[in-house]
């Protein structure tokens, strides 16, 4: 088995996602039923879909908000991010802690809130994080993320935008997160 560090944030999606005009709320959401990932959720119509290696991606950009779904569908060990010798983290809560720590590390951000969640029996964590844009250090950005991991498969549902779009970001977060179902 090969060791793999799962990097699911800031992945360059090769397909171009539909762009909606700024200020227009996206009302044409559609249901995604992904048999391989064994999940259903609502997502803006016109999304991009891409697979690369052992990871599947859905992406859309709506009202200056980036929405993404990443699903690792092969057995993927999650490795700790500190220490000299990586070893596989086994308890799910430790893996989710490591993922949240990694998110803070790569964004140089700050976790505002994180909550353990359970959706249809799948354990996860909802993370709210803020960070400063790497290309403009005065622009504060926010990520809402739900990370699910069962020991072998990871699902990440995320929304990200400048904090000036917090009201719309929160609305879209609720639309996406409230629609997630696993089977």
N, C-alpha and C positions, 0 to 999 in steps of 0.2 A: 504494500500500500504506500502510496506516495504522500509525503507531507505537503500540505497546501495551506497557506494563509489566505483566508477568504477576504478579499478586499472588495466590498460591495458598494462603497461610496465613491462618488465622483468618477464613475466609470464612463468612458467615452462611448456613447451609443452611436453606432455607425449609421443607423437609419435616422431620417429626419422626422421629428415629431411635429404634429400640426400646431400652428401658432394661432392663437385667438387674439383679437385686439385688446389692449389694456383697457380695463374698466368694464368689460362686458363679462358678466358671470356666465360660466359655461353651464348650460342646462342640458346639453345633449350627452349625458353619461350613458354608458351601456355596460351590460354585465359581461365580465370575463369569466369563463369557466375553463380553467386550465387543468386538464386531466392528468398531465404529468406531474404538476405541482400539487394536485389534489386540493385546489382552492377555488373559490368563487368570490369575486368582489366587483364593485362598480368602479368604472374608470372613464375619463373623458373619451368620447368617440374620436377617432382619428389618431389613436396612439401609435407609437412605433413599437415594433416587436423585433427582438434580436436574440439569438443564442450564440454563445461563445464558450468553448470548452465545456465545462460542467455547469454553466450558469445561464439562466434564462432571464431576459430583461423585457420589461414593458416601460415605456416612457411617454410622457406628454408634457407640454408646457401650456398653461392656461392662466391668463391674467397675471403674467409675470411670476407665476408659481410653477416650479418644476415638480412633477409627480413621477415617482418611479416605483417599480416592483422588481425585486431581484429574488430569484429562487435558485438555490444550489441543489441540483437534483441527483448528484452522486454523493457518496459518502465523503464528507469533508470534515476532517478534524479541525477544531479551532485551537490555535496555538496561542499561548500567552505572549504578551508583547514585551516583557521585560525579562531580564536574566540572561545568562550566557547560553544555556542549553534549553531549547524549546522542548516542552513535553505536552502531551495532549491533556486538555482540561476535561474532566469528565462530568462532574455535577453541572446540570443545566444552569443553575443560578451563578456558578463561578464563570461559566462561559459567557453568560449575559453581562456579568460584571466586567469581564475582560473586553467584551465588545464595546460597552459604554466607555470604558477607559481608553480604548483605541480611538473611538470617535472623538473624544476630547483631545487626544494626542494629535491626530491628523488635522483637526480644524483649529487647534489652539483655542478651543471654545470653552464654554462653561455650561454644565448641566443645570438647567433651571428646575427640572422635575423629572423623576423617573418612577414608574409604577409597574409592579409585577401584574401581569394580566393572564387570563386563560380564555381562549376562544375555541369553543367546541372541543375542549379537552387538550388543546395545544398550548403549552406554556410559553410565555414570552414576556417582553418588557416594552412599555411605551416610554419613549425618551423625548424630552423637549430640551433642545440645546440652542444656545446662541453663540455666534462667533463673528469676527470681523472679516469682511471680504478680503481675500488675498490680493486682489487687484486694486482695491480702494479701501484703505484702512479706516476710513470714517463711516463706512457703510456697515451697519449691523444686520446680520442675517439670522434667520431662525430655521431650525430643522425640527419637524415632528416626525418621529419614526416609531414603527412597531417592528420589533425583531422577535421572531419565533425560532426556536431551535429545539429539536427533539433528540439530539445526540448524534444524528447523522445527516439531517436535512435542515437547511436554514431558509427562512422566508424573511425578507425585509420589505416593508411598505413604508415609503418616505415621501414627505412633502417639504419643500425648501423654498424660501423667498426672503427678500428684504423685510425687515420688521415693519416697514411702512405699509405692508400688505397683510398685517396680522389678522384683521377682521375676515378678509377673504380666505386667508390661509387656514384659519380656524374652521370656517364653514366647509372648505374642501376636505380638511382633515376629518371632520365629523362624517362627511359623505362617504369618504373612502373607508375609514376605520370601522364605522358602524355597519358596513356592507360585507366585511371579511367573514367568510365561512370556510372551514376545512372539512373535508370528507375523506 
